[in-house]
Amino acid sequence: MKKIEGLIAAAFSTLNDDHSLDLGVIPALVEKFINDGLKGVFVCGTNGEGPNLTLEERMLVAEAYVKAANGRLLVMVHVGHTAIGDARKLAAHAQAIGADAISAVAAFYFKPASTALLVDSLAEIASAAPQLPFYYYHIPAVTGVSVDMIDFLSLAEERIPTLAGIKYTAATIHEYQACLHYKGGKFDILFGYDELLLSALAVGAKGAIGSTYNFAAPRYYEVMHHFRAGRLESAQQEQLQLVKMIRAFVKFSPIPAQKEIMKLCGHNLGPCRLPLAALSTSDQLALRKSLDAIGFPAAASPASC
């Protein structure tokens, strides 16, 4: 797979009111992503509540996205799990259904104590899908696993033949830049902090995966277009508006708040599973008020986001 240029949505879970899977809304989401110019979708990750789904449910979600995308959109399946054996099952399944790539976080209960153990663990997972590009999902704020990513690449390139790159969800721009330029840009390093997209572009980013691309991708593409055209001040102003949007919803639990924004945009994805919970009625109103205050489109018209 070639290096990805553009934006990938980290898809949210789609659940019924009884917290069972709602696969029926996925085709409409895929059409939205395509219409918004997204390059792909990242499923069953953090925003998709992958750790809150059973193996069977994660497989069903992956199948639904692959079927709906039908080759029109890259489907990257997160297969990380606290048990390597289960992660391998998810990886093999992703390959069998025709996914485009797999990704996995570090084990987050019994954590790898060294970079070498992290690489050994990921090598076991990746080997179950030898035909698919593998991306390490680096998200230390969630997993608690933080190793030097250049050390990781130097070890992993020898142990993981399918290593394509990193989903880099951390604010350490200097390390991200170093990874981008490792061995002349050998690997695909996808940036994962939406609020720092412009900063990542400044050091060479070409592709990114994020949650707010679900509902604000066209605005982020404006940032990218301005930056590439040399209109730095315009890019800064557009990014600032997106930062204001993010600041509006991170006052609440971020995933339930963003699912509420998706609902405002006309896509009801249902509740979250415990220990996450949907916003209260008062918080829903407060969120909408905050979005109104910055002129975010969803607060005025679902068709505008």
Secondary structure by P-SEA (a helix, b strand, c coil): cccccbbbbcccbbbcccccccccaaaaaaaaaaaaccccccccccccccccccaaaaaaaaaaaaaaacccbbbbbbbccccaaaaaaaaaaaaaacccccccccccccccccaaaaaaaaaaaaaacccbbbbbbcccccccccccaaaaaaaaaacccccccccccccaaaaaaaaaaccccccbbbbccccaaaaaaaacccccccccccccaaaaaaaaaaaaacaaaaaaaaaaaaaaaaaaccccccaaaaaaaaaaacccccccccccccccaaaaaaaaaaaaaaccccccccccc
